[in-house]
Amino acid sequence: MIEQPRPTPETVEESVFEADFEHTVGKWKEEAQEHPYEVDLSNCFVGYGFHLVDAEPVTTDQITECLRQRPHDARGGHVFFESNYNTPYRPFVIEVAGHHGLEVHVNTTDFDHRAVWRLSEWLSGTEAISYWEDTARIKDAVEHRSSLTWERGQHIWIAQQISYANSFLATVKHIADYFDFTGDVRIRVLFSGLSGRNLRSTNIGVYYSMDYRARQNTKQIDFVLKASDLAAETRSSAIASIIQPMNKLTQGPVVNAESVVRSLRAN
């Protein structure tokens, strides 16, 4: 059994990670105001963040090459630190709190999954994204296959949240491996816009017996684990540590390492 993720200290000094996280969430809210959407994006988003604690700083060129070499399970359309140099969303360099980092703002009107991400030379990264559950793609897929309706801004699809957390942690593991880092990794996930959302699945035939609905609007999860715990064969415990605290607010079925493995295999 791998070591369970450890809580972060209750008091920590202001760090690169804190500055990057605050900056990225702030930029997300600015973008939400400038590019309105059917759902209130300034309130409805998920923030993912990590920091390779005490890692040696690198250059933006090294970060770029690291992202280009990501394996398949840490890639995909609009996933954590996705960067396509053939689109307008090529990463640019921005300085925050005295340190440089790559940054991308995805606010296209052609696809309604929004994202803002930043990865610093101190190997601290944050991404703010809209809920996949709120996209036209998900709504159209459900309503095309059945007579059911899918209201934007009203649902949490646990399988999708597990899948995204998996891609996030796979990317963090790739970054750690690329820079030969084996120490502590700080993880933060902030769910915003939960209030009123209920558990629901897009899969035909999958129904919840009760109305599992969140009454609290935000949930932030912070913990520390070893880089080795992010390997594919042991990552399920870390994914459950991200998803279950949020899921608990809905009073839905418990998400644990075993259910994470089943979900990833099924989806």
C-alpha positions as a Markdown table, in Angstrom:
| # | Residue | x | y | z |
|---|---|---|---|---|
| 1 | Met | 0.0 | 0.0 | 0.0 |
| 2 | Ile | 1.3 | 3.4 | -0.8 |
| 3 | Glu | 1.6 | 6.1 | 1.8 |
| 4 | Gln | -1.6 | 8.2 | 2.1 |
| 5 | Pro | -1.3 | 11.8 | 1.0 |
| 6 | Arg | -0.3 | 14.1 | 3.9 |
| 7 | Pro | -2.1 | 17.3 | 4.8 |
| 8 | Thr | -0.1 | 20.5 | 4.1 |
| 9 | Pro | 1.0 | 22.5 | 7.1 |
| 10 | Glu | -1.6 | 24.8 | 8.6 |
| 11 | Thr | 0.7 | 27.8 | 8.2 |
| 12 | Val | 3.0 | 28.2 | 5.3 |
| 13 | Glu | 5.0 | 31.1 | 4.0 |
| 14 | Glu | 3.9 | 33.0 | 0.9 |
| 15 | Ser | 5.5 | 31.1 | -2.0 |
| 16 | Val | 5.8 | 30.9 | -5.7 |
| 17 | Phe | 3.0 | 28.4 | -5.7 |
| 18 | Glu | 0.7 | 30.7 | -3.8 |
| 19 | Ala | 1.5 | 33.7 | -6.1 |
| 20 | Asp | 0.9 | 31.6 | -9.2 |
| 21 | Phe | -2.3 | 30.1 | -8.0 |
| 22 | Glu | -3.7 | 33.5 | -7.0 |
| 23 | His | -2.6 | 35.1 | -10.3 |
| 24 | Thr | -4.1 | 32.3 | -12.4 |
| 25 | Val | -7.5 | 32.3 | -10.7 |
| 26 | Gly | -7.5 | 36.1 | -11.0 |
| 27 | Lys | -6.8 | 36.0 | -14.7 |
| 28 | Trp | -9.5 | 33.4 | -15.1 |
| 29 | Lys | -12.1 | 35.7 | -13.5 |
| 30 | Glu | -10.9 | 38.6 | -15.7 |
| 31 | Glu | -11.4 | 36.4 | -18.8 |
| 32 | Ala | -14.8 | 35.4 | -17.5 |
| 33 | Gln | -15.9 | 39.0 | -17.4 |
| 34 | Glu | -14.5 | 39.8 | -20.8 |
| 35 | His | -15.9 | 36.7 | -22.5 |
| 36 | Pro | -19.4 | 36.0 | -21.1 |
| 37 | Tyr | -20.9 | 32.6 | -21.3 |
| 38 | Glu | -24.2 | 30.9 | -20.6 |
| 39 | Val | -22.8 | 29.8 | -17.2 |
| 40 | Asp | -21.3 | 32.2 | -14.7 |
| 41 | Leu | -17.7 | 31.3 | -15.4 |
| 42 | Ser | -16.3 | 33.7 | -12.7 |
| 43 | Asn | -18.0 | 31.4 | -10.2 |
| 44 | Cys | -18.0 | 28.1 | -12.0 |
| 45 | Phe | -14.5 | 26.7 | -12.5 |
| 46 | Val | -12.0 | 24.2 | -11.1 |
| 47 | Gly | -8.5 | 25.3 | -10.2 |
| 48 | Tyr | -5.7 | 22.6 | -10.3 |
| 49 | Gly | -2.3 | 23.4 | -8.9 |
| 50 | Phe | 1.0 | 21.8 | -8.0 |
| 51 | His | 4.4 | 22.6 | -6.7 |
| 52 | Leu | 7.6 | 20.5 | -6.8 |
| 53 | Val | 8.8 | 21.5 | -3.3 |
| 54 | Asp | 12.4 | 22.7 | -3.2 |
| 55 | Ala | 13.0 | 21.8 | -6.8 |
| 56 | Glu | 15.8 | 23.6 | -8.7 |
| 57 | Pro | 14.5 | 26.3 | -11.0 |
| 58 | Val | 14.5 | 25.7 | -14.8 |
| 59 | Thr | 14.1 | 27.8 | -17.9 |
| 60 | Thr | 11.0 | 28.5 | -19.9 |
| 61 | Asp | 12.7 | 26.7 | -22.9 |
| 62 | Gln | 13.1 | 23.6 | -20.7 |
| 63 | Ile | 9.5 | 23.8 | -19.7 |
| 64 | Thr | 8.4 | 24.1 | -23.3 |
| 65 | Glu | 10.4 | 21.0 | -24.3 |
| 66 | Cys | 9.1 | 19.1 | -21.3 |
| 67 | Leu | 5.4 | 19.7 | -22.3 |
| 68 | Arg | 6.1 | 18.7 | -25.9 |
| 69 | Gln | 7.3 | 15.3 | -24.7 |
| 70 | Arg | 4.3 | 14.4 | -22.6 |
| 71 | Pro | 3.1 | 10.8 | -22.9 |
| 72 | His | -0.4 | 10.1 | -24.2 |
| 73 | Asp | -2.1 | 9.8 | -20.8 |
| 74 | Ala | -1.0 | 13.3 | -19.9 |
| 75 | Arg | -2.2 | 14.9 | -23.1 |
| 76 | Gly | -5.5 | 15.5 | -25.0 |
| 77 | Gly | -7.7 | 18.4 | -26.1 |
| 78 | His | -7.7 | 21.1 | -23.6 |
| 79 | Val | -6.2 | 19.1 | -20.7 |
| 80 | Phe | -3.8 | 20.3 | -18.1 |
| 81 | Phe | -1.1 | 22.5 | -19.7 |
| 82 | Glu | -2.3 | 21.8 | -23.2 |
| 83 | Ser | -0.4 | 24.0 | -25.7 |
| 84 | Asn | -0.7 | 23.8 | -29.4 |
| 85 | Tyr | 1.8 | 26.0 | -31.3 |
| 86 | Asn | -0.4 | 25.9 | -34.4 |
| 87 | Thr | -3.2 | 27.8 | -32.7 |
| 88 | Pro | -3.6 | 31.4 | -31.4 |
| 89 | Tyr | -3.0 | 29.9 | -27.9 |
| 90 | Arg | 0.7 | 29.6 | -28.0 |
| 91 | Pro | 2.2 | 30.0 | -24.5 |
| 92 | Phe | 3.7 | 33.5 | -23.7 |
| 93 | Val | 6.0 | 34.5 | -20.9 |
| 94 | Ile | 4.6 | 36.5 | -18.0 |
| 95 | Glu | 6.5 | 37.5 | -14.8 |
| 96 | Val | 4.6 | 37.0 | -11.5 |
| 97 | Ala | 6.1 | 38.0 | -8.1 |
| 98 | Gly | 9.5 | 38.2 | -9.6 |
| 99 | His | 9.6 | 34.9 | -11.4 |
| 100 | His | 8.9 | 34.0 | -15.0 |
| 101 | Gly | 6.5 | 31.4 | -16.4 |
| 102 | Leu | 4.6 | 30.2 | -19.5 |
| 103 | Glu | 1.0 | 31.2 | -19.7 |
| 104 | Val | -2.0 | 30.4 | -21.9 |
| 105 | His | -5.5 | 31.8 | -22.0 |
| 106 | Val | -8.1 | 29.7 | -23.9 |
| 107 | Asn | -11.2 | 31.7 | -24.5 |
| 108 | Thr | -12.2 | 30.7 | -28.0 |
| 109 | Thr | -15.8 | 31.1 | -29.1 |
| 110 | Asp | -15.5 | 28.0 | -31.3 |
| 111 | Phe | -15.4 | 25.7 | -28.3 |
| 112 | Asp | -16.9 | 26.5 | -25.0 |
| 113 | His | -14.4 | 24.8 | -22.7 |
| 114 | Arg | -12.3 | 27.6 | -21.3 |
| 115 | Ala | -8.9 | 27.5 | -19.6 |
| 116 | Val | -6.2 | 29.7 | -18.2 |
| 117 | Trp | -2.9 | 28.0 | -17.2 |
| 118 | Arg | 0.5 | 29.0 | -15.9 |
| 119 | Leu | 3.7 | 27.0 | -15.4 |
| 120 | Ser | 6.6 | 28.8 | -13.7 |
| 121 | Glu | 10.4 | 28.3 | -13.9 |
| 122 | Trp | 10.2 | 27.2 | -10.2 |
| 123 | Leu | 8.1 | 24.2 | -11.3 |
| 124 | Ser | 4.9 | 25.5 | -9.9 |
| 125 | Gly | 1.8 | 25.3 | -12.0 |
| 126 | Thr | -1.9 | 26.2 | -11.9 |
| 127 | Glu | -4.8 | 25.8 | -14.3 |
| 128 | Ala | -8.3 | 27.2 | -14.0 |
| 129 | Ile | -10.8 | 25.5 | -16.3 |
| 130 | Ser | -14.6 | 25.4 | -16.8 |
| 131 | Tyr | -16.5 | 22.3 | -16.1 |
| 132 | Trp | -16.7 | 19.8 | -19.0 |
| 133 | Glu | -20.2 | 19.1 | -17.7 |
| 134 | Asp | -21.3 | 22.7 | -18.7 |
| 135 | Thr | -20.2 | 22.4 | -22.4 |
| 136 | Ala | -22.4 | 22.1 | -25.4 |
| 137 | Arg | -20.5 | 19.0 | -26.3 |
| 138 | Ile | -21.8 | 17.1 | -23.3 |
| 139 | Lys | -25.3 | 18.6 | -23.5 |
| 140 | Asp | -25.7 | 17.6 | -27.1 |
| 141 | Ala | -24.3 | 14.1 | -26.6 |
| 142 | Val | -26.8 | 13.4 | -23.8 |
| 143 | Glu | -29.8 | 14.9 | -25.6 |
| 144 | His | -28.9 | 13.3 | -28.9 |
| 145 | Arg | -28.8 | 9.7 | -27.4 |
| 146 | Ser | -31.9 | 10.0 | -25.3 |
| 147 | Ser | -35.0 | 12.0 | -24.4 |
| 148 | Leu | -33.3 | 13.3 | -21.3 |
| 149 | Thr | -32.3 | 16.9 | -20.9 |
| 150 | Trp | -28.9 | 18.1 | -19.6 |
| 151 | Glu | -28.9 | 21.6 | -18.0 |
| 152 | Arg | -25.7 | 23.5 | -18.1 |
| 153 | Gly | -24.3 | 24.5 | -14.7 |
| 154 | Gln | -26.4 | 22.0 | -12.8 |
| 155 | His | -24.5 | 18.7 | -12.7 |
| 156 | Ile | -21.3 | 17.0 | -11.6 |
| 157 | Trp | -20.2 | 14.0 | -13.6 |
| 158 | Ile | -17.9 | 12.1 | -11.3 |
| 159 | Ala | -16.3 | 9.9 | -14.0 |
| 160 | Gln | -15.3 | 13.1 | -15.9 |
| 161 | Gln | -13.8 | 14.7 | -12.8 |
| 162 | Ile | -11.8 | 11.5 | -12.1 |
| 163 | Ser | -10.6 | 11.4 | -15.7 |
| 164 | Tyr | -9.4 | 15.0 | -15.6 |
| 165 | Ala | -7.7 | 14.5 | -12.2 |
| 166 | Asn | -5.9 | 11.5 | -13.7 |
| 167 | Ser | -4.6 | 13.6 | -16.6 |
| 168 | Phe | -3.5 | 16.4 | -14.2 |
| 169 | Leu | -1.5 | 14.0 | -12.0 |
| 170 | Ala | -0.1 | 12.2 | -15.1 |
| 171 | Thr | 1.2 | 15.6 | -16.3 |
| 172 | Val | 2.7 | 16.4 | -12.9 |
| 173 | Lys | 4.4 | 13.0 | -12.8 |
| 174 | His | 5.8 | 13.6 | -16.3 |
| 175 | Ile | 7.2 | 17.0 | -15.2 |
| 176 | Ala | 8.8 | 15.5 | -12.1 |
| 177 | Asp | 10.4 | 12.7 | -14.1 |
| 178 | Tyr | 11.6 | 15.0 | -16.8 |
| 179 | Phe | 13.5 | 17.1 | -14.3 |
| 180 | Asp | 14.6 | 14.1 | -12.2 |
| 181 | Phe | 12.6 | 15.2 | -9.2 |
| 182 | Thr | 11.8 | 12.6 | -6.5 |
| 183 | Gly | 10.8 | 14.8 | -3.5 |
| 184 | Asp | 7.5 | 16.2 | -2.1 |
| 185 | Val | 4.8 | 17.4 | -4.4 |
| 186 | Arg | 2.2 | 19.9 | -3.2 |
| 187 | Ile | -1.2 | 19.5 | -4.7 |
| 188 | Arg | -4.2 | 22.0 | -4.6 |
| 189 | Val | -7.6 | 21.7 | -6.2 |
| 190 | Leu | -10.3 | 24.3 | -5.9 |
| 191 | Phe | -13.8 | 23.5 | -6.9 |
| 192 | Ser | -16.0 | 26.6 | -7.3 |
| 193 | Gly | -19.7 | 26.8 | -8.3 |
| 194 | Leu | -20.7 | 23.6 | -6.7 |
| 195 | Ser | -23.9 | 24.9 | -4.9 |
| 196 | Gly | -27.0 | 23.4 | -6.5 |
| 197 | Arg | -25.1 | 20.9 | -8.7 |
| 198 | Asn | -26.2 | 17.3 | -8.5 |
| 199 | Leu | -24.5 | 14.0 | -9.4 |
| 200 | Arg | -25.4 | 12.8 | -12.8 |
| 201 | Ser | -23.8 | 10.6 | -15.5 |
| 202 | Thr | -23.9 | 11.0 | -19.3 |
| 203 | Asn | -23.8 | 7.2 | -19.7 |
| 204 | Ile | -27.2 | 5.7 | -20.7 |
| 205 | Gly | -28.5 | 3.4 | -18.0 |
| 206 | Val | -26.5 | 5.0 | -15.2 |
| 207 | Tyr | -28.9 | 6.6 | -12.7 |
| 208 | Tyr | -28.5 | 7.8 | -9.1 |
| 209 | Ser | -31.2 | 6.6 | -6.7 |
| 210 | Met | -31.3 | 9.9 | -4.9 |
| 211 | Asp | -30.9 | 13.6 | -5.7 |
| 212 | Tyr | -27.3 | 14.0 | -4.5 |
| 213 | Arg | -26.9 | 17.8 | -4.6 |
| 214 | Ala | -24.2 | 20.1 | -3.2 |
| 215 | Arg | -25.2 | 22.9 | -0.9 |
| 216 | Gln | -21.8 | 24.4 | -0.4 |
| 217 | Asn | -20.3 | 26.5 | -3.2 |
| 218 | Thr | -16.6 | 25.9 | -3.0 |
| 219 | Lys | -14.2 | 23.2 | -1.8 |
| 220 | Gln | -10.4 | 23.5 | -1.7 |
| 221 | Ile | -8.3 | 20.4 | -1.2 |
| 222 | Asp | -4.6 | 20.6 | -0.2 |
| 223 | Phe | -2.2 | 17.8 | 0.4 |
| 224 | Val | 1.4 | 16.7 | -0.1 |
| 225 | Leu | 2.7 | 13.4 | -1.5 |
| 226 | Lys | 5.9 | 12.0 | -3.0 |
| 227 | Ala | 6.5 | 12.2 | -6.7 |
| 228 | Ser | 6.7 | 8.4 | -6.8 |
| 229 | Asp | 3.1 | 8.1 | -5.6 |
| 230 | Leu | 2.0 | 9.7 | -8.9 |
| 231 | Ala | 2.9 | 6.6 | -10.9 |
| 232 | Ala | 0.0 | 5.2 | -12.9 |
| 233 | Glu | -0.2 | 2.1 | -10.8 |
| 234 | Thr | -0.5 | 4.0 | -7.5 |
| 235 | Arg | -2.2 | 7.2 | -8.7 |
| 236 | Ser | -5.7 | 6.1 | -7.8 |
| 237 | Ser | -5.3 | 7.0 | -4.1 |
| 238 | Ala | -4.3 | 10.6 | -5.0 |
| 239 | Ile | -7.2 | 10.9 | -7.4 |
| 240 | Ala | -9.6 | 9.8 | -4.7 |
| 241 | Ser | -8.0 | 12.4 | -2.3 |
| 242 | Ile | -9.0 | 15.1 | -4.8 |
| 243 | Ile | -12.5 | 13.9 | -5.8 |
| 244 | Gln | -14.0 | 12.5 | -2.6 |
| 245 | Pro | -13.8 | 15.7 | -0.5 |
| 246 | Met | -15.8 | 17.5 | -3.2 |
| 247 | Asn | -18.1 | 14.5 | -3.7 |
| 248 | Lys | -18.8 | 14.4 | 0.0 |
| 249 | Leu | -20.6 | 17.7 | -0.3 |
| 250 | Thr | -23.3 | 16.0 | -2.4 |
| 251 | Gln | -23.6 | 13.1 | 0.0 |
| 252 | Gly | -23.2 | 10.8 | -3.0 |
| 253 | Pro | -21.5 | 7.3 | -3.1 |
| 254 | Val | -18.0 | 7.3 | -1.7 |
| 255 | Val | -15.1 | 7.7 | -4.2 |
| 256 | Asn | -12.1 | 5.6 | -3.1 |
| 257 | Ala | -9.0 | 4.2 | -4.8 |
| 258 | Glu | -10.9 | 1.1 | -5.9 |
| 259 | Ser | -13.8 | 3.0 | -7.5 |
| 260 | Val | -11.3 | 5.3 | -9.2 |
| 261 | Val | -9.7 | 2.3 | -10.9 |
| 262 | Arg | -13.1 | 1.0 | -12.0 |
| 263 | Ser | -14.1 | 4.4 | -13.4 |
| 264 | Leu | -10.8 | 4.8 | -15.4 |
| 265 | Arg | -11.2 | 1.3 | -16.9 |
| 266 | Ala | -14.8 | 1.9 | -17.8 |
| 267 | Asn | -14.3 | 5.3 | -19.3 |
